[in-house]
Amino acid sequence: MPVDLDTDTFEPTPTVAPLEPESTCDAPNDDAPTATATATGAPEGIDTAVPVVPLGPDPSPTPAIIQPADGATAVGEDAEVTEGTNLEPTSTPAEVVPIEPDGGLPTPSQAPESGGDVDTPVIEGTDPADSTIEPAAPADETPPADVPTPEDEAPTPTEAPSGFDVAAAETVMLFDTAPVPDGALQLPASADAVAAYSGGAVTVADFAVGVTYDLGASRGAPVWSPRSQLLLLSTYATGDPYPTIATWDRATGALVPLPTATGDEVHSDLPVGWVGSTLYYQRTYPDEPGRVELRSAAFDGSGDSVVWSAEEAGPGSFDADVSQALINAQGNLIAYVTGGSLVVASVDDPGSPIAFLGSPGVAFDWSPEGNALLVNDGTRLAVIDAYSGTQLAISDNSAGTAIGGALWLPDGLSFVEFGGTPALRRLAVGA
């Protein structure tokens, strides 16, 4: 039976996220990085013929790797599409599985007001009689036009709720159409795939079609877009010692290094995440130590601009040593890993942390309201206030199984459970 996290519950109101137009790209460039797709077998005892959806008229076993020509960018969904190389089916093609879950995804809400409470998840099915439940404020219909700043006064955290057990989580999906890759797992909102970051490389397992993709070397963990179609990562062009920001399109298999405003300057990029259809990334300059920028662009690389630069204040802790970063859905706070510690800072000044959260564990994710983080340490889940670093909840694990990934949606806290057939499991949130 699901368990209550104690004092406060929130009942987030899901709203429809802004659509992300499908991107198309120019013809492949021989110097672009390579990605390979492999149709993987099912576990023992299951038919090993895995249907793979053909994505174009000229199938081959490798997804397209597309390098835009100078000055070129991906175009909108109404423009003519240049077909790349797509996957070759290993058996009769299956019906395409929709990527976007029914009901859509929540749209970012505004940052918490000064002095307000941090909304701590309450696990469905427990007795809330000892507290009065205040629902979270409804989310806005559109992402913020500007990057807001956090309030001067941090919200007052709620009393730490009682423990909950990951063993009580419901099984949402068995990951039995492809092996779960090793590494730190990143879950999309659709929860039917994983991106794994291990040994400086990214592998994607798409369980909807039973295909595994090797996307090659990358700097830092990748980040899924809100609608689960695009994966933001950095990629190395052939012969280039430093990575450039790129997107991988789950629908087409195309890995696309994005054109950016700094041109041929030597740079190294790190994915930071998404606010709606706008992507964020950190750019450092190896030939200019101390020069650091937080940049944003549209999903296709257009409109690339500097959000913050270290030229005046200095990079602080948001420097080339950052190994992973994630912006919240409201676009006002950023969590990142440096020196083995997870810290939180304002997007306006990411080099000056406002909270230290300790170990980043094996995965972490922002709450829908953007004021707390879910941290998975490999066996347990913890909920931590982003402004104070206060631990609001810590789970039990009576089954003792290893768990990976972290995904916090309005309807629950999701993770991957290992042991036997890996499975996506969820602790439901609600009254």
C-alpha positions in Angstrom: 0.0 0.0 0.0 1.4 3.4 -0.9 2.6 5.5 2.1 2.1 9.2 3.1 5.1 11.5 3.2 3.4 13.1 6.3 2.4 16.7 6.7 1.8 18.4 3.4 0.6 17.1 0.1 0.4 18.9 -3.2 -1.9 18.1 -6.0 -0.2 19.6 -9.0 -2.4 20.7 -11.8 -1.0 19.3 -15.0 -1.2 21.6 -18.0 -0.2 21.1 -21.6 3.4 21.7 -22.4 4.3 23.9 -25.4 4.8 21.8 -28.5 8.3 21.3 -29.7 8.4 21.5 -33.5 10.1 18.7 -35.3 13.5 19.6 -36.5 15.0 18.7 -39.8 18.6 19.1 -40.9 20.9 19.4 -43.8 22.7 16.5 -45.5 25.2 14.5 -43.4 28.8 15.7 -43.1 31.6 13.2 -43.2 33.3 14.9 -40.2 30.4 14.6 -37.9 30.4 12.1 -35.0 28.9 8.7 -35.5 26.1 7.0 -33.7 25.0 3.4 -34.1 21.7 1.8 -33.5 21.4 -1.9 -32.6 18.2 -3.9 -32.5 18.6 -5.9 -29.3 17.1 -9.3 -28.3 14.5 -9.8 -25.7 15.4 -11.7 -22.5 15.7 -15.5 -22.5 12.4 -17.2 -23.2 11.0 -14.3 -25.3 10.9 -14.1 -29.0 14.2 -12.5 -30.0 12.9 -11.0 -33.3 12.5 -7.4 -32.3 10.4 -5.2 -34.6 12.1 -2.0 -35.4 10.1 0.9 -37.0 11.5 2.0 -40.3 11.8 5.8 -40.3 12.4 6.6 -44.0 12.6 5.3 -47.5 16.3 4.3 -47.4 16.8 2.1 -44.3 20.3 1.2 -43.0 21.5 0.1 -39.5 22.9 3.5 -38.6 20.8 6.6 -37.6 21.7 9.8 -39.5 24.5 12.0 -38.1 23.9 15.4 -39.6 26.3 18.3 -39.6 24.7 21.6 -40.5 26.3 23.6 -43.3 27.8 27.0 -42.3 25.0 29.2 -41.2 22.4 26.5 -41.6 19.9 25.5 -38.9 17.1 23.0 -38.6 13.8 24.1 -40.0 10.2 23.9 -38.7 7.8 21.1 -39.2 6.2 22.7 -42.3 9.4 22.8 -44.2 10.7 20.2 -46.6 12.6 17.4 -44.7 16.0 16.1 -45.9 15.9 12.4 -45.2 19.0 10.9 -43.5 19.9 7.3 -43.1 17.5 5.4 -40.9 17.2 2.1 -39.2 16.7 -1.2 -41.0 13.9 -3.4 -39.6 14.9 -6.8 -38.4 11.4 -8.2 -38.9 8.0 -7.0 -39.9 7.7 -3.4 -38.9 5.6 -2.7 -35.9 3.1 0.0 -35.5 4.9 3.2 -34.3 4.4 3.7 -30.6 3.5 7.3 -29.7 6.2 9.0 -27.7 4.1 11.6 -26.1 2.0 10.2 -23.2 -1.7 10.7 -23.2 -2.7 13.9 -21.4 0.4 15.8 -22.2 3.0 17.0 -19.8 2.9 19.8 -17.2 4.1 23.2 -18.2 6.5 25.0 -15.9 5.0 26.9 -13.0 6.4 30.1 -11.7 9.1 30.1 -9.0 7.9 29.8 -5.4 6.9 33.0 -3.7 9.0 34.4 -0.9 8.1 32.9 2.4 6.0 30.1 0.9 6.3 26.4 1.8 8.2 23.9 -0.2 5.7 21.4 -1.6 6.8 18.0 -0.5 5.4 15.0 -2.2 2.8 12.9 -0.4 2.5 9.3 -1.4 -1.0 8.2 -2.4 -3.1 6.0 -0.1 -2.1 7.2 3.4 -4.2 8.9 6.0 -3.7 12.7 5.8 -5.9 13.4 8.8 -3.1 15.0 10.8 -2.5 17.8 8.4 -4.4 20.2 6.1 -3.5 19.8 2.5 -2.8 22.9 0.4 -2.7 22.2 -3.3 0.2 23.6 -5.4 -0.5 26.7 -7.5 -1.5 25.9 -11.1 1.2 26.1 -13.7 1.3 28.8 -16.3 0.2 27.9 -19.8 3.4 29.0 -21.4 7.1 29.0 -20.3 8.4 32.3 -18.9 9.6 34.8 -21.6 12.5 35.9 -19.4 14.6 34.0 -17.0 13.2 34.9 -13.5 15.4 35.3 -10.4 14.7 33.5 -7.1 13.1 35.6 -4.4 15.5 37.2 -1.9 14.0 35.2 0.9 13.9 31.5 0.5 10.7 29.6 1.2 10.3 28.1 4.6 10.7 24.3 4.3 8.0 22.0 5.6 8.6 19.7 8.5 10.5 16.6 7.3 7.9 14.0 6.5 8.0 10.4 7.6 9.8 7.7 5.6 8.4 5.8 2.6 9.4 2.6 1.0 10.5 2.2 -2.6 9.4 -1.5 -2.3 5.8 -0.2 -2.2 6.1 1.4 -5.7 3.9 0.2 -8.5 5.4 -1.4 -11.6 4.7 0.8 -14.6 6.6 -1.0 -17.3 9.0 -3.9 -17.7 12.2 -3.0 -19.6 12.3 -6.3 -21.5 12.6 -5.3 -25.2 16.2 -4.1 -24.9 18.9 -4.3 -22.2 19.2 -1.4 -19.8 22.6 0.1 -20.5 25.1 0.6 -17.7 25.7 4.0 -16.2 23.8 7.0 -14.7 20.3 6.7 -16.1 18.3 9.7 -17.4 14.5 9.1 -17.8 12.3 11.0 -20.2 8.8 12.1 -19.1 7.3 9.4 -21.4 9.2 6.8 -19.3 9.6 4.4 -22.1 13.3 4.8 -22.7 16.5 5.6 -20.8 19.7 7.5 -21.7 22.7 6.1 -19.9 25.9 8.1 -19.3 28.9 5.9 -18.5 32.7 6.2 -19.2 32.2 9.5 -20.9 29.7 8.1 -23.5 26.0 8.1 -24.0 23.8 5.0 -24.9 20.0 5.2 -25.4 17.7 2.2 -25.0 14.3 2.9 -26.6 12.0 0.2 -25.1 9.0 1.4 -27.3 10.7 -0.1 -30.4 13.4 -2.4 -28.8 16.4 -0.5 -30.2 19.6 0.5 -28.5 21.6 3.5 -29.8 25.3 4.2 -29.2 25.6 8.0 -29.4 29.4 8.1 -28.7 31.5 10.2 -26.4 29.9 13.2 -24.6 30.8 15.6 -21.8 28.3 15.3 -18.9 25.0 13.5 -18.6 22.4 14.2 -21.4 19.0 15.8 -20.7 15.7 14.8 -22.3 13.3 17.5 -23.6 10.0 17.9 -21.8 8.1 16.0 -24.6 10.7 13.2 -24.6 11.6 13.6 -28.3 14.9 15.4 -28.2 18.0 14.5 -26.1 20.4 17.3 -25.4 24.0 16.3 -25.2 27.5 17.3 -26.2 29.3 15.5 -29.0 32.8 15.3 -30.5 33.3 15.9 -34.2 36.0 13.7 -35.8 39.4 14.9 -34.7 38.0 17.6 -32.3 39.3 17.3 -28.7 36.4 19.4 -27.3 32.6 18.7 -27.5 29.9 20.9 -29.1 26.3 21.0 -27.9 24.0 18.8 -30.0 20.5 17.2 -30.0 19.6 13.7 -30.9 16.1 13.2 -32.4 14.4 10.1 -31.1 12.0 10.0 -34.0 14.6 10.2 -36.8 17.7 9.0 -35.1 19.6 12.1 -36.3 22.4 13.4 -34.1 22.8 17.1 -34.9 25.6 19.4 -33.7 24.0 22.8 -33.3 25.3 26.0 -35.0 26.1 28.5 -32.3 27.1 32.2 -32.2 30.8 31.7 -31.2 31.8 30.2 -34.5 35.3 28.7 -34.7 36.5 29.7 -31.2 37.8 26.7 -29.3 35.1 25.8 -26.8 33.8 22.9 -24.7 30.0 22.5 -24.1 28.1 20.9 -21.3 24.3 20.2 -21.5 22.2 22.0 -18.8 18.6 21.3 -19.8 15.4 22.7 -21.1 12.8 25.4 -20.2 10.0 24.5 -22.6 11.5 24.2 -26.1 14.5 26.4 -25.2 17.7 24.5 -24.5 20.5 25.6 -22.1 24.2 24.7 -22.0 27.5 25.8 -20.4 30.3 26.8 -22.6 33.9 27.1 -21.5 36.9 28.2 -23.5 40.0 26.0 -23.0 42.3 28.6 -24.5 40.9 31.3 -22.1 40.8 29.8 -18.5 38.1 31.5 -16.4 35.9 32.4 -19.4 32.6 30.7 -18.8 29.1 31.3 -20.2 25.6 29.9 -19.6 23.9 30.1 -23.0 20.4 29.4 -24.4 19.0 28.7 -27.9 15.9 27.4 -29.6 15.7 23.6 -30.0 17.3 23.9 -33.5 20.2 26.1 -32.4 18.7 29.4 -33.6 18.7 32.4 -31.4 21.8 31.3 -29.5 22.7 33.9 -26.9 24.5 34.4 -23.6 22.3 34.2 -20.4 25.2 34.8 -18.0 28.9 35.3 -18.3 31.8 35.1 -15.8 33.6 38.2 -17.3 32.6 40.5 -14.4 32.0 38.2 -11.3 34.2 35.3 -12.2 33.1 31.8 -12.7 33.0 30.9 -9.0 32.1 27.2 -8.8 30.3 27.1 -12.2 33.5 26.5 -14.1 35.1 23.8 -16.4 35.1 21.3 -13.5 31.3 21.0 -13.5 30.5 17.4 -14.5 26.7 17.6 -14.7 24.0 20.3 -14.6 20.2 20.6 -14.7 18.1 23.7 -14.9 14.6 23.7 -13.3 11.5 24.0 -15.4 10.9 27.6 -14.2 14.3 28.6 -15.5 15.4 30.4 -12.3 17.5 27.8 -10.5 20.3 25.4 -11.7 21.6 22.4 -9.9 25.1 21.1 -10.8 27.8 18.7 -9.7 31.2 20.0 -8.9 33.9 18.5 -6.7 31.6 15.5 -6.0 28.9 17.7 -4.5 25.5 18.8 -5.7 24.9 22.5 -5.4 22.1 24.9 -6.3 22.5 28.4 -7.6 20.5 31.2 -9.3 20.6 31.2 -13.1 21.5 34.9 -12.7 24.7 34.0 -10.8 25.4 30.3 -11.2 28.9 30.6 -9.8 27.6 31.6 -6.3 25.8 28.6 -4.7 22.8 29.2 -2.5 22.6 25.7 -1.1 24.8 22.6 -0.8 23.0 19.3 -1.1 25.8 16.8 -0.5 26.3 13.8 -2.8 24.5 13.9 -6.1 23.9 10.1 -5.9 23.4 8.2 -9.1 20.7 10.5 -10.5 18.7 13.6 -9.5 15.7 15.6 -10.8 13.8 18.8 -10.0 10.3 18.8 -8.5 7.6 20.1 -10.9 7.4 23.4 -8.8 11.2 23.8 -9.1 11.9 24.3 -5.4 13.1 20.8 -4.4 15.2 17.9 -5.8 14.7 14.2 -5.9 18.1 12.4 -5.3 18.6 8.7 -5.9 21.7 7.3 -4.1 21.4 3.9 -5.7 19.3 2.3 -3.0 17.0 5.1 -1.6 15.3 8.2 -2.7 15.6 11.6 -0.9 13.7 14.8 -1.2 15.8 17.9 -0.5 14.8 21.6 -0.3 16.6 23.5 -3.0 16.9 26.7 -1.1 18.2 25.4 2.3 19.6 22.0 1.5 17.3 20.5 4.2 16.4 16.9 3.7 12.6 16.7 3.7 12.2 12.9 3.2 14.3 9.8 2.9 12.9 6.5 1.7 13.3 3.0 3.0 14.2 0.0 0.8 12.9 -3.1 2.5 13.5 -5.2 -0.6 17.2 -4.2 -0.7 17.2 -3.9 -4.5 19.4 -1.5 -6.5 17.7 1.4 -8.2 18.7 3.9 -10.8 17.4 7.1 -12.4 15.2 9.8 -10.9 12.0 11.3 -12.5 9.7 13.6 -10.6 6.3 14.2 -12.4 3.1 15.5 -10.8 1.7 12.0 -10.6 4.7 10.4 -8.9 8.3 9.7 -8.2 9.8 7.2 -10.8 12.9 5.1 -10.8 14.3 2.0 -12.4 14.5 -1.1 -10.2 17.2 -3.8 -11.0 17.2 -7.4 -10.1 15.5 -9.9 -12.4 13.9 -8.0 -15.3 14.6 -4.2 -14.9 11.4 -2.3 -14.4 10.2 1.3 -14.2 8.5 1.8 -10.8 6.6 4.7 -9.5 5.5 6.0 -6.1 2.2 7.7 -6.8 1.7 11.3 -5.5 -1.7 12.5 -4.5 -4.4 12.4 -1.9 
